[in-house]
Amino acid sequence: MPVYEYQCTACNNTFELRQKFSDEPATECPACGGTVRKLISSTAFSLKGGGWYTEGYGSSKSSDAPTCPSGGSCAGCPSAAA
Ligand SMILES: [Zn+2]
């Protein structure tokens, strides 16, 4: 389920809502009741959305260099095991 991020235009409070695509967007700040606007939250969505994104990303980079911070030489790296 995607996570939407909102920011209050009155108090600048930001909050996240986990909503279905069919749910109505939030319009009120839970802190002050002011008007909120939806933020672009593709980062939150990709990090917390789970499954499909991770699988798609993994398959698309399979032929690229490993992204391990130690250059693929750590024990957990697929390239080190191969
Ligand atoms: Zn507010």
PDB file of the backbone (N, CA, C, O) and the ligand in Angstrom, with CONECT records:
HET     ZN  A 101       1
ATOM      1  N   MET A   1       0.847  -1.194   0.000  1.00  0.00           N
ATOM      2  CA  MET A   1       0.000   0.000   0.000  1.00  0.00           C
ATOM      3  C   MET A   1       0.887   1.250   0.000  1.00  0.00           C
ATOM      4  O   MET A   1       1.794   1.356   0.825  1.00  0.00           O
ATOM      5  N   PRO A   2       0.643   2.174  -0.891  1.00  0.00           N
ATOM      6  CA  PRO A   2       1.523   3.342  -0.990  1.00  0.00           C
ATOM      7  C   PRO A   2       1.396   4.274   0.206  1.00  0.00           C
ATOM      8  O   PRO A   2       0.342   4.357   0.837  1.00  0.00           O
ATOM      9  N   VAL A   3       2.463   4.958   0.502  1.00  0.00           N
ATOM     10  CA  VAL A   3       2.473   5.946   1.582  1.00  0.00           C
ATOM     11  C   VAL A   3       2.492   7.337   0.964  1.00  0.00           C
ATOM     12  O   VAL A   3       3.337   7.648   0.125  1.00  0.00           O
ATOM     13  N   TYR A   4       1.555   8.161   1.390  1.00  0.00           N
ATOM     14  CA  TYR A   4       1.492   9.528   0.899  1.00  0.00           C
ATOM     15  C   TYR A   4       1.975  10.470   1.980  1.00  0.00           C
ATOM     16  O   TYR A   4       1.684  10.291   3.163  1.00  0.00           O
ATOM     17  N   GLU A   5       2.715  11.470   1.557  1.00  0.00           N
ATOM     18  CA  GLU A   5       3.222  12.438   2.509  1.00  0.00           C
ATOM     19  C   GLU A   5       2.514  13.769   2.288  1.00  0.00           C
ATOM     20  O   GLU A   5       2.345  14.228   1.159  1.00  0.00           O
ATOM     21  N   TYR A   6       2.110  14.369   3.392  1.00  0.00           N
ATOM     22  CA  TYR A   6       1.389  15.637   3.330  1.00  0.00           C
ATOM     23  C   TYR A   6       2.105  16.673   4.176  1.00  0.00           C
ATOM     24  O   TYR A   6       2.803  16.361   5.141  1.00  0.00           O
ATOM     25  N   GLN A   7       1.902  17.918   3.775  1.00  0.00           N
ATOM     26  CA  GLN A   7       2.411  19.011   4.592  1.00  0.00           C
ATOM     27  C   GLN A   7       1.300  20.007   4.825  1.00  0.00           C
ATOM     28  O   GLN A   7       0.563  20.368   3.907  1.00  0.00           O
ATOM     29  N   CYS A   8       1.186  20.454   6.083  1.00  0.00           N
ATOM     30  CA  CYS A   8       0.176  21.432   6.440  1.00  0.00           C
ATOM     31  C   CYS A   8       0.615  22.811   5.963  1.00  0.00           C
ATOM     32  O   CYS A   8       1.758  23.217   6.177  1.00  0.00           O
ATOM     33  N   THR A   9      -0.295  23.521   5.319  1.00  0.00           N
ATOM     34  CA  THR A   9       0.046  24.856   4.840  1.00  0.00           C
ATOM     35  C   THR A   9      -0.048  25.889   5.955  1.00  0.00           C
ATOM     36  O   THR A   9       0.395  27.026   5.792  1.00  0.00           O
ATOM     37  N   ALA A  10      -0.620  25.497   7.079  1.00  0.00           N
ATOM     38  CA  ALA A  10      -0.766  26.437   8.195  1.00  0.00           C
ATOM     39  C   ALA A  10       0.397  26.342   9.175  1.00  0.00           C
ATOM     40  O   ALA A  10       0.974  27.361   9.554  1.00  0.00           O
ATOM     41  N   CYS A  11       0.748  25.111   9.592  1.00  0.00           N
ATOM     42  CA  CYS A  11       1.781  24.969  10.621  1.00  0.00           C
ATOM     43  C   CYS A  11       3.012  24.222  10.116  1.00  0.00           C
ATOM     44  O   CYS A  11       3.946  23.977  10.880  1.00  0.00           O
ATOM     45  N   ASN A  12       3.017  23.859   8.834  1.00  0.00           N
ATOM     46  CA  ASN A  12       4.149  23.157   8.224  1.00  0.00           C
ATOM     47  C   ASN A  12       4.399  21.774   8.807  1.00  0.00           C
ATOM     48  O   ASN A  12       5.453  21.180   8.581  1.00  0.00           O
ATOM     49  N   ASN A  13       3.439  21.270   9.550  1.00  0.00           N
ATOM     50  CA  ASN A  13       3.544  19.901  10.035  1.00  0.00           C
ATOM     51  C   ASN A  13       3.524  18.939   8.847  1.00  0.00           C
ATOM     52  O   ASN A  13       2.683  19.060   7.956  1.00  0.00           O
ATOM     53  N   THR A  14       4.454  17.985   8.840  1.00  0.00           N
ATOM     54  CA  THR A  14       4.426  16.971   7.788  1.00  0.00           C
ATOM     55  C   THR A  14       4.086  15.627   8.397  1.00  0.00           C
ATOM     56  O   THR A  14       4.510  15.308   9.508  1.00  0.00           O
ATOM     57  N   PHE A  15       3.322  14.849   7.667  1.00  0.00           N
ATOM     58  CA  PHE A  15       2.927  13.537   8.162  1.00  0.00           C
ATOM     59  C   PHE A  15       2.693  12.610   6.984  1.00  0.00           C
ATOM     60  O   PHE A  15       2.478  13.047   5.853  1.00  0.00           O
ATOM     61  N   GLU A  16       2.741  11.326   7.279  1.00  0.00           N
ATOM     62  CA  GLU A  16       2.556  10.335   6.234  1.00  0.00           C
ATOM     63  C   GLU A  16       1.268   9.567   6.483  1.00  0.00           C
ATOM     64  O   GLU A  16       0.885   9.299   7.621  1.00  0.00           O
ATOM     65  N   LEU A  17       0.621   9.229   5.395  1.00  0.00           N
ATOM     66  CA  LEU A  17      -0.585   8.416   5.488  1.00  0.00           C
ATOM     67  C   LEU A  17      -0.446   7.225   4.554  1.00  0.00           C
ATOM     68  O   LEU A  17      -0.072   7.362   3.389  1.00  0.00           O
ATOM     69  N   ARG A  18      -0.752   6.077   5.083  1.00  0.00           N
ATOM     70  CA  ARG A  18      -0.750   4.864   4.269  1.00  0.00           C
ATOM     71  C   ARG A  18      -2.169   4.676   3.749  1.00  0.00           C
ATOM     72  O   ARG A  18      -3.090   4.402   4.520  1.00  0.00           O
ATOM     73  N   GLN A  19      -2.340   4.825   2.443  1.00  0.00           N
ATOM     74  CA  GLN A  19      -3.682   4.825   1.882  1.00  0.00           C
ATOM     75  C   GLN A  19      -3.767   3.925   0.664  1.00  0.00           C
ATOM     76  O   GLN A  19      -2.789   3.684  -0.045  1.00  0.00           O
ATOM     77  N   LYS A  20      -4.973   3.443   0.456  1.00  0.00           N
ATOM     78  CA  LYS A  20      -5.239   2.751  -0.804  1.00  0.00           C
ATOM     79  C   LYS A  20      -5.356   3.793  -1.914  1.00  0.00           C
ATOM     80  O   LYS A  20      -5.571   4.977  -1.655  1.00  0.00           O
ATOM     81  N   PHE A  21      -5.209   3.327  -3.152  1.00  0.00           N
ATOM     82  CA  PHE A  21      -5.371   4.233  -4.273  1.00  0.00           C
ATOM     83  C   PHE A  21      -6.778   4.795  -4.307  1.00  0.00           C
ATOM     84  O   PHE A  21      -6.999   5.902  -4.797  1.00  0.00           O
ATOM     85  N   SER A  22      -7.723   4.038  -3.790  1.00  0.00           N
ATOM     86  CA  SER A  22      -9.118   4.441  -3.855  1.00  0.00           C
ATOM     87  C   SER A  22      -9.521   5.361  -2.715  1.00  0.00           C
ATOM     88  O   SER A  22     -10.608   5.938  -2.733  1.00  0.00           O
ATOM     89  N   ASP A  23      -8.642   5.502  -1.716  1.00  0.00           N
ATOM     90  CA  ASP A  23      -8.985   6.363  -0.591  1.00  0.00           C
ATOM     91  C   ASP A  23      -8.953   7.836  -0.987  1.00  0.00           C
ATOM     92  O   ASP A  23      -8.197   8.247  -1.868  1.00  0.00           O
ATOM     93  N   GLU A  24      -9.793   8.616  -0.314  1.00  0.00           N
ATOM     94  CA  GLU A  24      -9.766  10.058  -0.522  1.00  0.00           C
ATOM     95  C   GLU A  24      -8.485  10.622   0.091  1.00  0.00           C
ATOM     96  O   GLU A  24      -8.074  10.169   1.160  1.00  0.00           O
ATOM     97  N   PRO A  25      -7.853  11.584  -0.546  1.00  0.00           N
ATOM     98  CA  PRO A  25      -6.657  12.195   0.032  1.00  0.00           C
ATOM     99  C   PRO A  25      -7.001  12.990   1.281  1.00  0.00           C
ATOM    100  O   PRO A  25      -8.113  13.498   1.430  1.00  0.00           O
ATOM    101  N   ALA A  26      -6.024  13.086   2.175  1.00  0.00           N
ATOM    102  CA  ALA A  26      -6.230  13.856   3.396  1.00  0.00           C
ATOM    103  C   ALA A  26      -6.342  15.337   3.061  1.00  0.00           C
ATOM    104  O   ALA A  26      -5.682  15.834   2.148  1.00  0.00           O
ATOM    105  N   THR A  27      -7.182  16.030   3.810  1.00  0.00           N
ATOM    106  CA  THR A  27      -7.352  17.470   3.582  1.00  0.00           C
ATOM    107  C   THR A  27      -7.122  18.289   4.838  1.00  0.00           C
ATOM    108  O   THR A  27      -7.017  19.515   4.785  1.00  0.00           O
ATOM    109  N   GLU A  28      -7.046  17.596   5.979  1.00  0.00           N
ATOM    110  CA  GLU A  28      -6.889  18.334   7.237  1.00  0.00           C
ATOM    111  C   GLU A  28      -5.644  17.896   7.986  1.00  0.00           C
ATOM    112  O   GLU A  28      -5.334  16.707   8.068  1.00  0.00           O
ATOM    113  N   CYS A  29      -4.942  18.868   8.527  1.00  0.00           N
ATOM    114  CA  CYS A  29      -3.788  18.597   9.366  1.00  0.00           C
ATOM    115  C   CYS A  29      -4.244  17.981  10.690  1.00  0.00           C
ATOM    116  O   CYS A  29      -5.116  18.537  11.358  1.00  0.00           O
ATOM    117  N   PRO A  30      -3.665  16.839  11.078  1.00  0.00           N
ATOM    118  CA  PRO A  30      -4.072  16.203  12.327  1.00  0.00           C
ATOM    119  C   PRO A  30      -3.641  17.014  13.550  1.00  0.00           C
ATOM    120  O   PRO A  30      -4.164  16.811  14.645  1.00  0.00           O
ATOM    121  N   ALA A  31      -2.703  17.917  13.367  1.00  0.00           N
ATOM    122  CA  ALA A  31      -2.216  18.700  14.502  1.00  0.00           C
ATOM    123  C   ALA A  31      -3.048  19.956  14.730  1.00  0.00           C
ATOM    124  O   ALA A  31      -3.384  20.278  15.870  1.00  0.00           O
ATOM    125  N   CYS A  32      -3.384  20.671  13.650  1.00  0.00           N
ATOM    126  CA  CYS A  32      -4.061  21.955  13.838  1.00  0.00           C
ATOM    127  C   CYS A  32      -5.358  22.065  13.048  1.00  0.00           C
ATOM    128  O   CYS A  32      -6.092  23.042  13.204  1.00  0.00           O
ATOM    129  N   GLY A  33      -5.653  21.079  12.202  1.00  0.00           N
ATOM    130  CA  GLY A  33      -6.891  21.137  11.437  1.00  0.00           C
ATOM    131  C   GLY A  33      -6.796  22.012  10.204  1.00  0.00           C
ATOM    132  O   GLY A  33      -7.797  22.250   9.528  1.00  0.00           O
ATOM    133  N   GLY A  34      -5.592  22.495   9.906  1.00  0.00           N
ATOM    134  CA  GLY A  34      -5.410  23.353   8.741  1.00  0.00           C
ATOM    135  C   GLY A  34      -5.420  22.568   7.440  1.00  0.00           C
ATOM    136  O   GLY A  34      -5.505  21.340   7.433  1.00  0.00           O
ATOM    137  N   THR A  35      -5.331  23.296   6.356  1.00  0.00           N
ATOM    138  CA  THR A  35      -5.328  22.684   5.039  1.00  0.00           C
ATOM    139  C   THR A  35      -3.972  22.047   4.747  1.00  0.00           C
ATOM    140  O   THR A  35      -2.931  22.640   5.027  1.00  0.00           O
ATOM    141  N   VAL A  36      -3.987  20.842   4.186  1.00  0.00           N
ATOM    142  CA  VAL A  36      -2.745  20.178   3.849  1.00  0.00           C
ATOM    143  C   VAL A  36      -2.633  20.019   2.348  1.00  0.00           C
ATOM    144  O   VAL A  36      -3.632  19.999   1.628  1.00  0.00           O
ATOM    145  N   ARG A  37      -1.390  19.905   1.887  1.00  0.00           N
ATOM    146  CA  ARG A  37      -1.165  19.593   0.484  1.00  0.00           C
ATOM    147  C   ARG A  37      -0.318  18.326   0.411  1.00  0.00           C
ATOM    148  O   ARG A  37       0.479  18.028   1.300  1.00  0.00           O
ATOM    149  N   LYS A  38      -0.519  17.606  -0.661  1.00  0.00           N
ATOM    150  CA  LYS A  38       0.222  16.356  -0.830  1.00  0.00           C
ATOM    151  C   LYS A  38       1.620  16.655  -1.356  1.00  0.00           C
ATOM    152  O   LYS A  38       1.789  17.446  -2.284  1.00  0.00           O
ATOM    153  N   LEU A  39       2.612  16.018  -0.757  1.00  0.00           N
ATOM    154  CA  LEU A  39       3.978  16.167  -1.225  1.00  0.00           C
ATOM    155  C   LEU A  39       4.312  15.035  -2.184  1.00  0.00           C
ATOM    156  O   LEU A  39       3.723  13.956  -2.128  1.00  0.00           O
ATOM    157  N   ILE A  40       5.256  15.303  -3.053  1.00  0.00           N
ATOM    158  CA  ILE A  40       5.761  14.239  -3.905  1.00  0.00           C
ATOM    159  C   ILE A  40       6.640  13.339  -3.040  1.00  0.00           C
ATOM    160  O   ILE A  40       7.655  13.782  -2.502  1.00  0.00           O
ATOM    161  N   SER A  41       6.251  12.097  -2.912  1.00  0.00           N
ATOM    162  CA  SER A  41       6.951  11.226  -1.960  1.00  0.00           C
ATOM    163  C   SER A  41       7.374   9.918  -2.610  1.00  0.00           C
ATOM    164  O   SER A  41       7.167   8.837  -2.059  1.00  0.00           O
ATOM    165  N   SER A  42       7.967  10.035  -3.786  1.00  0.00           N
ATOM    166  CA  SER A  42       8.399   8.827  -4.475  1.00  0.00           C
ATOM    167  C   SER A  42       9.454   8.069  -3.671  1.00  0.00           C
ATOM    168  O   SER A  42       9.550   6.845  -3.757  1.00  0.00           O
ATOM    169  N   THR A  43      10.248   8.813  -2.884  1.00  0.00           N
ATOM    170  CA  THR A  43      11.265   8.164  -2.070  1.00  0.00           C
ATOM    171  C   THR A  43      10.616   7.297  -1.003  1.00  0.00           C
ATOM    172  O   THR A  43      10.991   6.140  -0.815  1.00  0.00           O
ATOM    173  N   ALA A  44       9.658   7.857  -0.319  1.00  0.00           N
ATOM    174  CA  ALA A  44       8.972   7.107   0.725  1.00  0.00           C
ATOM    175  C   ALA A  44       8.260   5.904   0.119  1.00  0.00           C
ATOM    176  O   ALA A  44       8.226   4.819   0.698  1.00  0.00           O
ATOM    177  N   PHE A  45       7.705   6.125  -1.041  1.00  0.00           N
ATOM    178  CA  PHE A  45       6.972   5.043  -1.679  1.00  0.00           C
ATOM    179  C   PHE A  45       7.905   3.892  -2.049  1.00  0.00           C
ATOM    180  O   PHE A  45       7.585   2.727  -1.815  1.00  0.00           O
ATOM    181  N   SER A  46       9.050   4.222  -2.622  1.00  0.00           N
ATOM    182  CA  SER A  46       9.960   3.173  -3.074  1.00  0.00           C
ATOM    183  C   SER A  46      10.603   2.444  -1.901  1.00  0.00           C
ATOM    184  O   SER A  46      10.869   1.244  -1.981  1.00  0.00           O
ATOM    185  N   LEU A  47      10.854   3.170  -0.810  1.00  0.00           N
ATOM    186  CA  LEU A  47      11.497   2.547   0.338  1.00  0.00           C
ATOM    187  C   LEU A  47      10.529   1.671   1.121  1.00  0.00           C
ATOM    188  O   LEU A  47      10.899   0.603   1.608  1.00  0.00           O
ATOM    189  N   LYS A  48       9.299   2.125   1.236  1.00  0.00           N
ATOM    190  CA  LYS A  48       8.352   1.437   2.100  1.00  0.00           C
ATOM    191  C   LYS A  48       7.326   0.625   1.316  1.00  0.00           C
ATOM    192  O   LYS A  48       6.578  -0.166   1.891  1.00  0.00           O
ATOM    193  N   GLY A  49       7.298   0.821   0.017  1.00  0.00           N
ATOM    194  CA  GLY A  49       6.286   0.139  -0.779  1.00  0.00           C
ATOM    195  C   GLY A  49       6.540  -1.356  -0.875  1.00  0.00           C
ATOM    196  O   GLY A  49       5.608  -2.142  -1.042  1.00  0.00           O
ATOM    197  N   GLY A  50       7.812  -1.748  -0.769  1.00  0.00           N
ATOM    198  CA  GLY A  50       8.161  -3.161  -0.714  1.00  0.00           C
ATOM    199  C   GLY A  50       8.202  -3.846  -2.069  1.00  0.00           C
ATOM    200  O   GLY A  50       8.393  -3.221  -3.112  1.00  0.00           O
ATOM    201  N   GLY A  51       8.016  -5.149  -2.007  1.00  0.00           N
ATOM    202  CA  GLY A  51       7.958  -6.125  -3.077  1.00  0.00           C
ATOM    203  C   GLY A  51       8.285  -5.763  -4.501  1.00  0.00           C
ATOM    204  O   GLY A  51       9.417  -5.940  -4.950  1.00  0.00           O
ATOM    205  N   TRP A  52       7.313  -5.264  -5.206  1.00  0.00           N
ATOM    206  CA  TRP A  52       7.465  -5.159  -6.648  1.00  0.00           C
ATOM    207  C   TRP A  52       8.640  -4.279  -7.033  1.00  0.00           C
ATOM    208  O   TRP A  52       9.356  -4.585  -7.987  1.00  0.00           O
ATOM    209  N   TYR A  53       8.846  -3.195  -6.309  1.00  0.00           N
ATOM    210  CA  TYR A  53       9.929  -2.281  -6.663  1.00  0.00           C
ATOM    211  C   TYR A  53      11.284  -2.964  -6.478  1.00  0.00           C
ATOM    212  O   TYR A  53      12.161  -2.873  -7.337  1.00  0.00           O
ATOM    213  N   THR A  54      11.439  -3.645  -5.349  1.00  0.00           N
ATOM    214  CA  THR A  54      12.695  -4.298  -5.039  1.00  0.00           C
ATOM    215  C   THR A  54      13.033  -5.352  -6.093  1.00  0.00           C
ATOM    216  O   THR A  54      14.176  -5.463  -6.536  1.00  0.00           O
ATOM    217  N   GLU A  55      12.025  -6.117  -6.483  1.00  0.00           N
ATOM    218  CA  GLU A  55      12.256  -7.163  -7.477  1.00  0.00           C
ATOM    219  C   GLU A  55      12.642  -6.560  -8.821  1.00  0.00           C
ATOM    220  O   GLU A  55      13.559  -7.040  -9.488  1.00  0.00           O
ATOM    221  N   GLY A  56      11.926  -5.492  -9.216  1.00  0.00           N
ATOM    222  CA  GLY A  56      12.198  -4.852 -10.494  1.00  0.00           C
ATOM    223  C   GLY A  56      13.588  -4.256 -10.521  1.00  0.00           C
ATOM    224  O   GLY A  56      14.298  -4.360 -11.521  1.00  0.00           O
ATOM    225  N   TYR A  57      13.975  -3.635  -9.427  1.00  0.00           N
ATOM    226  CA  TYR A  57      15.286  -3.020  -9.334  1.00  0.00           C
ATOM    227  C   TYR A  57      16.381  -4.079  -9.400  1.00  0.00           C
ATOM    228  O   TYR A  57      17.389  -3.904 -10.084  1.00  0.00           O
ATOM    229  N   GLY A  58      16.171  -5.174  -8.683  1.00  0.00           N
ATOM    230  CA  GLY A  58      17.172  -6.225  -8.651  1.00  0.00           C
ATOM    231  C   GLY A  58      17.419  -6.835 -10.020  1.00  0.00           C
ATOM    232  O   GLY A  58      18.561  -7.098 -10.396  1.00  0.00           O
ATOM    233  N   SER A  59      16.345  -7.059 -10.762  1.00  0.00           N
ATOM    234  CA  SER A  59      16.514  -7.701 -12.054  1.00  0.00           C
ATOM    235  C   SER A  59      17.131  -6.760 -13.074  1.00  0.00           C
ATOM    236  O   SER A  59      17.837  -7.197 -13.983  1.00  0.00           O
ATOM    237  N   SER A  60      16.862  -5.450 -12.923  1.00  0.00           N
ATOM    238  CA  SER A  60      17.365  -4.503 -13.914  1.00  0.00           C
ATOM    239  C   SER A  60      18.857  -4.239 -13.736  1.00  0.00           C
ATOM    240  O   SER A  60      19.530  -3.833 -14.683  1.00  0.00           O
ATOM    241  N   LYS A  61      19.380  -4.466 -12.526  1.00  0.00           N
ATOM    242  CA  LYS A  61      20.787  -4.161 -12.302  1.00  0.00           C
ATOM    243  C   LYS A  61      21.648  -5.431 -12.216  1.00  0.00           C
ATOM    244  O   LYS A  61      22.806  -5.381 -11.802  1.00  0.00           O
ATOM    245  N   SER A  62      21.068  -6.553 -12.608  1.00  0.00           N
ATOM    246  CA  SER A  62      21.776  -7.805 -12.420  1.00  0.00           C
ATOM    247  C   SER A  62      23.078  -7.862 -13.213  1.00  0.00           C
ATOM    248  O   SER A  62      24.014  -8.558 -12.820  1.00  0.00           O
ATOM    249  N   SER A  63      23.142  -7.134 -14.330  1.00  0.00           N
ATOM    250  CA  SER A  63      24.336  -7.190 -15.166  1.00  0.00           C
ATOM    251  C   SER A  63      25.312  -6.062 -14.853  1.00  0.00           C
ATOM    252  O   SER A  63      26.374  -5.953 -15.466  1.00  0.00           O
ATOM    253  N   ASP A  64      24.929  -5.215 -13.879  1.00  0.00           N
ATOM    254  CA  ASP A  64      25.789  -4.088 -13.534  1.00  0.00           C
ATOM    255  C   ASP A  64      26.767  -4.467 -12.425  1.00  0.00           C
ATOM    256  O   ASP A  64      26.690  -5.555 -11.854  1.00  0.00           O
ATOM    257  N   ALA A  65      27.666  -3.571 -12.140  1.00  0.00           N
ATOM    258  CA  ALA A  65      28.618  -3.784 -11.058  1.00  0.00           C
ATOM    259  C   ALA A  65      27.875  -3.832  -9.727  1.00  0.00           C
ATOM    260  O   ALA A  65      26.830  -3.199  -9.574  1.00  0.00           O
ATOM    261  N   PRO A  66      28.407  -4.575  -8.771  1.00  0.00           N
ATOM    262  CA  PRO A  66      27.753  -4.655  -7.470  1.00  0.00           C
ATOM    263  C   PRO A  66      27.737  -3.299  -6.785  1.00  0.00           C
ATOM    264  O   PRO A  66      28.628  -2.474  -6.990  1.00  0.00           O
ATOM    265  N   THR A  67      26.707  -3.078  -5.962  1.00  0.00           N
ATOM    266  CA  THR A  67      26.567  -1.803  -5.276  1.00  0.00           C
ATOM    267  C   THR A  67      27.069  -1.884  -3.841  1.00  0.00           C
ATOM    268  O   THR A  67      26.855  -0.961  -3.056  1.00  0.00           O
ATOM    269  N   CYS A  68      27.727  -2.969  -3.498  1.00  0.00           N
ATOM    270  CA  CYS A  68      28.290  -3.127  -2.160  1.00  0.00           C
ATOM    271  C   CYS A  68      29.271  -2.001  -1.873  1.00  0.00           C
ATOM    272  O   CYS A  68      30.109  -1.689  -2.720  1.00  0.00           O
ATOM    273  N   PRO A  69      29.186  -1.378  -0.689  1.00  0.00           N
ATOM    274  CA  PRO A  69      30.103  -0.279  -0.366  1.00  0.00           C
ATOM    275  C   PRO A  69      31.567  -0.710  -0.314  1.00  0.00           C
ATOM    276  O   PRO A  69      32.462   0.124  -0.449  1.00  0.00           O
ATOM    277  N   SER A  70      31.817  -2.005  -0.120  1.00  0.00           N
ATOM    278  CA  SER A  70      33.199  -2.455  -0.108  1.00  0.00           C
ATOM    279  C   SER A  70      33.616  -3.016  -1.469  1.00  0.00           C
ATOM    280  O   SER A  70      34.609  -3.737  -1.573  1.00  0.00           O
ATOM    281  N   GLY A  71      32.864  -2.686  -2.491  1.00  0.00           N
ATOM    282  CA  GLY A  71      33.239  -3.042  -3.833  1.00  0.00           C
ATOM    283  C   GLY A  71      32.960  -4.493  -4.195  1.00  0.00           C
ATOM    284  O   GLY A  71      33.541  -5.022  -5.142  1.00  0.00           O
ATOM    285  N   GLY A  72      32.077  -5.135  -3.450  1.00  0.00           N
ATOM    286  CA  GLY A  72      31.698  -6.505  -3.754  1.00  0.00           C
ATOM    287  C   GLY A  72      32.597  -7.533  -3.098  1.00  0.00           C
ATOM    288  O   GLY A  72      32.566  -8.709  -3.460  1.00  0.00           O
ATOM    289  N   SER A  73      33.393  -7.103  -2.143  1.00  0.00           N
ATOM    290  CA  SER A  73      34.329  -8.047  -1.516  1.00  0.00           C
ATOM    291  C   SER A  73      33.873  -8.510  -0.134  1.00  0.00           C
ATOM    292  O   SER A  73      34.582  -9.262   0.534  1.00  0.00           O
ATOM    293  N   CYS A  74      32.696  -8.065   0.297  1.00  0.00           N
ATOM    294  CA  CYS A  74      32.236  -8.492   1.612  1.00  0.00           C
ATOM    295  C   CYS A  74      31.639  -9.901   1.541  1.00  0.00           C
ATOM    296  O   CYS A  74      31.331 -10.397   0.457  1.00  0.00           O
ATOM    297  N   ALA A  75      31.481 -10.539   2.700  1.00  0.00           N
ATOM    298  CA  ALA A  75      31.042 -11.926   2.734  1.00  0.00           C
ATOM    299  C   ALA A  75      29.636 -12.113   2.187  1.00  0.00           C
ATOM    300  O   ALA A  75      29.295 -13.183   1.683  1.00  0.00           O
ATOM    301  N   GLY A  76      28.822 -11.067   2.287  1.00  0.00           N
ATOM    302  CA  GLY A  76      27.421 -11.178   1.871  1.00  0.00           C
ATOM    303  C   GLY A  76      27.202 -10.944   0.403  1.00  0.00           C
ATOM    304  O   GLY A  76      26.085 -11.124  -0.083  1.00  0.00           O
ATOM    305  N   CYS A  77      28.225 -10.550  -0.324  1.00  0.00           N
ATOM    306  CA  CYS A  77      28.032 -10.183  -1.721  1.00  0.00           C
ATOM    307  C   CYS A  77      27.876 -11.404  -2.621  1.00  0.00           C
ATOM    308  O   CYS A  77      28.628 -12.369  -2.485  1.00  0.00           O
ATOM    309  N   PRO A  78      26.914 -11.373  -3.534  1.00  0.00           N
ATOM    310  CA  PRO A  78      26.758 -12.480  -4.486  1.00  0.00           C
ATOM    311  C   PRO A  78      28.016 -12.688  -5.320  1.00  0.00           C
ATOM    312  O   PRO A  78      28.368 -13.821  -5.647  1.00  0.00           O
ATOM    313  N   SER A  79      28.692 -11.593  -5.664  1.00  0.00           N
ATOM    314  CA  SER A  79      29.893 -11.711  -6.499  1.00  0.00           C
ATOM    315  C   SER A  79      31.043 -12.362  -5.736  1.00  0.00           C
ATOM    316  O   SER A  79      31.893 -13.020  -6.335  1.00  0.00           O
ATOM    317  N   ALA A  80      31.071 -12.180  -4.413  1.00  0.00           N
ATOM    318  CA  ALA A  80      32.125 -12.782  -3.610  1.00  0.00           C
ATOM    319  C   ALA A  80      31.911 -14.298  -3.486  1.00  0.00           C
ATOM    320  O   ALA A  80      32.867 -15.070  -3.419  1.00  0.00           O
ATOM    321  N   ALA A  81      30.634 -14.706  -3.457  1.00  0.00           N
ATOM    322  CA  ALA A  81      30.318 -16.118  -3.320  1.00  0.00           C
ATOM    323  C   ALA A  81      30.564 -16.858  -4.629  1.00  0.00           C
ATOM    324  O   ALA A  81      30.836 -18.059  -4.626  1.00  0.00           O
ATOM    325  N   ALA A  82      30.468 -16.139  -5.752  1.00  0.00           N
ATOM    326  CA  ALA A  82      30.583 -16.790  -7.049  1.00  0.00           C
ATOM    327  C   ALA A  82      32.036 -17.125  -7.374  1.00  0.00           C
ATOM    328  O   ALA A  82      32.319 -17.680  -8.436  1.00  0.00           O
TER     329      ALA A  82
HETATM  330 ZN    ZN A 101      -1.185  22.059  10.808  1.00  0.00          ZN2+
END
